[in-house]
Amino acid sequence: DTLSSIAVKYSVSVANLEKIAAFNELSSNELESGQILIIPDGKVKAEPKKIYVSQKLPNLAGYFGYPTTGRISQGLHPYNAIDIANACGTLIYAAAAGEVIIADSEGWNGGAGQYVKIKHANGTATLYAHLSEIFVKVNQKVAKGQRIGLMGHTGRTIPQGPAGCHLHFSVYGAKNPLNK
């Protein structure tokens, strides 16, 4: 950890951490992994709650199409998601008509890598993560079955590399239709 990352984690300023280090006769260059640093009045931010599918969500299975070809490699897991594995470069399709609200091809994105999120007319949304390429842009209208990207292994995939190619498909506001 750096002083900056510790400051964010415990909701204190870097300046205060520098004072704490100085009080303990440490320079920021002397901090080492595993070292205990007492941070007066430090507060650990609450971890975001994991979202699991609720039995109260509507079943809209007929509304959504299959977003890609392949086999389900991981059943239902947090964020109402199913993972579908296939070769890198496999086409990804919009599961339902809607409007692209996120098309992020930069960075880690919390482990999602390159991803697309589509808002649908019925108030639901779908998310397609770990893409190797994105074909759509924010505010673009898409049709059910329209090509939106290619399967990849961006972000956090297991295993790392091409063997980890899969689509992480999440549904917000309804049961995931791929959960059998």
One Martini backbone bead per residue (centre of mass of N, CA, C, O) as a GRO file, in nm:
protein
  180
    1ASP     BB    1   0.101   0.033   0.014
    2THR     BB    2   0.013   0.362   0.017
    3LEU     BB    3  -0.061   0.652   0.152
    4SER     BB    4  -0.291   0.709  -0.039
    5SER     BB    5  -0.446   0.434  -0.007
    6ILE     BB    6  -0.474   0.453   0.300
    7ALA     BB    7  -0.633   0.716   0.310
    8VAL     BB    8  -0.879   0.612   0.158
    9LYS     BB    9  -0.948   0.360   0.334
   10TYR     BB   10  -0.949   0.562   0.620
   11SER     BB   11  -1.042   0.862   0.581
   12VAL     BB   12  -0.766   1.024   0.530
   13SER     BB   13  -0.508   1.221   0.504
   14VAL     BB   14  -0.192   1.235   0.390
   15ALA     BB   15  -0.092   1.442   0.595
   16ASN     BB   16  -0.172   1.274   0.845
   17LEU     BB   17   0.003   1.027   0.775
   18GLU     BB   18   0.272   1.177   0.781
   19LYS     BB   19   0.249   1.249   1.081
   20ILE     BB   20   0.231   0.961   1.187
   21ALA     BB   21   0.501   0.865   1.072
   22ALA     BB   22   0.672   1.079   1.216
   23PHE     BB   23   0.592   1.002   1.505
   24ASN     BB   24   0.715   0.700   1.436
   25GLU     BB   25   0.984   0.751   1.284
   26LEU     BB   26   0.880   0.763   0.973
   27SER     BB   27   0.903   0.721   0.647
   28SER     BB   28   0.744   0.660   0.355
   29ASN     BB   29   1.000   0.480   0.261
   30GLU     BB   30   0.978   0.274   0.529
   31LEU     BB   31   0.739   0.138   0.448
   32GLU     BB   32   0.606  -0.193   0.501
   33SER     BB   33   0.503  -0.486   0.456
   34GLY     BB   34   0.311  -0.565   0.754
   35GLN     BB   35   0.299  -0.308   0.884
   36ILE     BB   36   0.203  -0.128   1.164
   37LEU     BB   37  -0.057   0.128   1.154
   38ILE     BB   38  -0.176   0.379   1.344
   39ILE     BB   39  -0.512   0.533   1.301
   40PRO     BB   40  -0.646   0.790   1.415
   41ASP     BB   41  -0.980   0.808   1.328
   42GLY     BB   42  -1.004   0.575   1.149
   43LYS     BB   43  -1.208   0.466   0.863
   44VAL     BB   44  -1.361   0.205   0.727
   45LYS     BB   45  -1.493   0.139   0.448
   46ALA     BB   46  -1.756   0.009   0.322
   47GLU     BB   47  -1.842  -0.253   0.165
   48PRO     BB   48  -1.991  -0.349  -0.093
   49LYS     BB   49  -2.271  -0.494  -0.163
   50LYS     BB   50  -2.380  -0.785  -0.256
   51ILE     BB   51  -2.564  -0.901  -0.535
   52TYR     BB   52  -2.846  -1.094  -0.526
   53VAL     BB   53  -3.082  -1.276  -0.621
   54SER     BB   54  -3.426  -1.237  -0.624
   55GLN     BB   55  -3.734  -1.386  -0.588
   56LYS     BB   56  -3.890  -1.102  -0.671
   57LEU     BB   57  -3.812  -1.117  -0.947
   58PRO     BB   58  -3.888  -1.110  -1.258
   59ASN     BB   59  -3.991  -1.324  -1.526
   60LEU     BB   60  -3.830  -1.252  -1.861
   61ALA     BB   61  -3.738  -1.478  -2.064
   62GLY     BB   62  -3.883  -1.385  -2.341
   63TYR     BB   63  -3.732  -1.103  -2.364
   64PHE     BB   64  -3.465  -1.259  -2.377
   65GLY     BB   65  -3.181  -1.329  -2.535
   66TYR     BB   66  -2.906  -1.478  -2.644
   67PRO     BB   67  -2.576  -1.329  -2.621
   68THR     BB   68  -2.443  -1.616  -2.705
   69THR     BB   69  -2.211  -1.858  -2.755
   70GLY     BB   70  -2.196  -2.156  -2.554
   71ARG     BB   71  -2.102  -2.225  -2.222
   72ILE     BB   72  -2.177  -2.266  -1.901
   73SER     BB   73  -1.920  -2.189  -1.653
   74GLN     BB   74  -2.112  -2.009  -1.458
   75GLY     BB   75  -2.331  -1.969  -1.252
   76LEU     BB   76  -2.496  -1.810  -1.040
   77HIS     BB   77  -2.392  -1.485  -0.932
   78PRO     BB   78  -2.310  -1.207  -0.850
   79TYR     BB   79  -2.515  -0.977  -1.014
   80ASN     BB   80  -2.692  -1.170  -1.177
   81ALA     BB   81  -2.480  -1.389  -1.303
   82ILE     BB   82  -2.343  -1.528  -1.610
   83ASP     BB   83  -2.116  -1.757  -1.756
   84ILE     BB   84  -1.976  -1.764  -2.097
   85ALA     BB   85  -1.799  -1.992  -2.289
   86ASN     BB   86  -1.540  -1.925  -2.539
   87ALA     BB   87  -1.395  -1.796  -2.789
   88CYS     BB   88  -1.217  -1.562  -2.882
   89GLY     BB   89  -1.437  -1.350  -3.078
   90THR     BB   90  -1.707  -1.398  -3.001
   91LEU     BB   91  -2.014  -1.305  -3.040
   92ILE     BB   92  -2.212  -1.028  -2.917
   93TYR     BB   93  -2.549  -0.976  -2.799
   94ALA     BB   94  -2.836  -0.830  -2.764
   95ALA     BB   95  -3.095  -0.941  -2.553
   96ALA     BB   96  -3.222  -0.649  -2.601
   97ALA     BB   97  -3.371  -0.379  -2.654
   98GLY     BB   98  -3.199  -0.047  -2.655
   99GLU     BB   99  -2.971   0.156  -2.455
  100VAL     BB  100  -2.663   0.274  -2.437
  101ILE     BB  101  -2.490   0.363  -2.120
  102ILE     BB  102  -2.231   0.171  -2.159
  103ALA     BB  103  -1.885   0.199  -2.320
  104ASP     BB  104  -1.602   0.042  -2.186
  105SER     BB  105  -1.247   0.035  -2.309
  106GLU     BB  106  -1.118   0.124  -2.024
  107GLY     BB  107  -0.969  -0.070  -1.818
  108TRP     BB  108  -1.070  -0.256  -1.535
  109ASN     BB  109  -1.353  -0.210  -1.396
  110GLY     BB  110  -1.353  -0.402  -1.136
  111GLY     BB  111  -1.295  -0.659  -1.358
  112ALA     BB  112  -1.464  -0.620  -1.636
  113GLY     BB  113  -1.340  -0.443  -1.825
  114GLN     BB  114  -1.477  -0.457  -2.108
  115TYR     BB  115  -1.803  -0.284  -2.136
  116VAL     BB  116  -2.167  -0.325  -2.149
  117LYS     BB  117  -2.468  -0.120  -2.107
  118ILE     BB  118  -2.827  -0.186  -2.115
  119LYS     BB  119  -3.126  -0.016  -2.156
  120HIS     BB  120  -3.465  -0.094  -2.108
  121ALA     BB  121  -3.802  -0.025  -2.149
  122ASN     BB  122  -3.879  -0.207  -1.874
  123GLY     BB  123  -3.617  -0.119  -1.669
  124THR     BB  124  -3.398  -0.285  -1.751
  125ALA     BB  125  -3.065  -0.444  -1.747
  126THR     BB  126  -2.755  -0.509  -1.927
  127LEU     BB  127  -2.440  -0.694  -1.892
  128TYR     BB  128  -2.114  -0.693  -2.073
  129ALA     BB  129  -1.818  -0.873  -2.003
  130HIS     BB  130  -1.483  -0.911  -2.126
  131LEU     BB  131  -1.425  -0.762  -2.377
  132SER     BB  132  -1.231  -0.709  -2.679
  133GLU     BB  133  -1.479  -0.563  -2.826
  134ILE     BB  134  -1.656  -0.261  -2.930
  135PHE     BB  135  -1.949  -0.156  -3.138
  136VAL     BB  136  -2.062   0.057  -2.937
  137LYS     BB  137  -2.238   0.350  -2.811
  138VAL     BB  138  -2.334   0.590  -2.636
  139ASN     BB  139  -2.688   0.629  -2.704
  140GLN     BB  140  -2.732   0.380  -2.856
  141LYS     BB  141  -2.943   0.199  -3.047
  142VAL     BB  142  -3.067  -0.137  -2.997
  143ALA     BB  143  -3.120  -0.455  -3.105
  144LYS     BB  144  -3.223  -0.752  -3.091
  145GLY     BB  145  -2.924  -0.926  -3.180
  146GLN     BB  146  -2.715  -0.722  -3.184
  147ARG     BB  147  -2.401  -0.637  -3.237
  148ILE     BB  148  -2.161  -0.536  -2.959
  149GLY     BB  149  -1.925  -0.768  -2.962
  150LEU     BB  150  -1.639  -0.937  -2.814
  151MET     BB  151  -1.500  -1.192  -2.680
  152GLY     BB  152  -1.296  -1.213  -2.375
  153HIS     BB  153  -1.014  -1.123  -2.116
  154THR     BB  154  -1.087  -0.879  -1.961
  155GLY     BB  155  -0.973  -0.822  -1.669
  156ARG     BB  156  -1.113  -1.060  -1.451
  157THR     BB  157  -0.987  -1.380  -1.525
  158ILE     BB  158  -1.058  -1.743  -1.515
  159PRO     BB  159  -0.820  -1.778  -1.650
  160GLN     BB  160  -0.573  -1.629  -1.767
  161GLY     BB  161  -0.631  -1.539  -2.068
  162PRO     BB  162  -0.765  -1.715  -2.333
  163ALA     BB  163  -0.883  -1.941  -2.138
  164GLY     BB  164  -1.080  -1.694  -2.010
  165CYS     BB  165  -1.295  -1.681  -2.215
  166HIS     BB  166  -1.582  -1.465  -2.156
  167LEU     BB  167  -1.915  -1.400  -2.050
  168HIS     BB  168  -2.053  -1.149  -1.847
  169PHE     BB  169  -2.401  -1.184  -1.754
  170SER     BB  170  -2.622  -0.926  -1.658
  171VAL     BB  171  -2.925  -0.866  -1.461
  172TYR     BB  172  -3.147  -0.588  -1.413
  173GLY     BB  173  -3.477  -0.632  -1.272
  174ALA     BB  174  -3.433  -0.948  -1.328
  175LYS     BB  175  -3.414  -1.250  -1.409
  176ASN     BB  176  -3.192  -1.469  -1.520
  177PRO     BB  177  -3.253  -1.659  -1.807
  178LEU     BB  178  -2.987  -1.859  -1.772
  179ASN     BB  179  -3.112  -1.966  -1.508
  180LYS     BB  180  -3.179  -2.320  -1.462
   0.00000   0.00000   0.00000
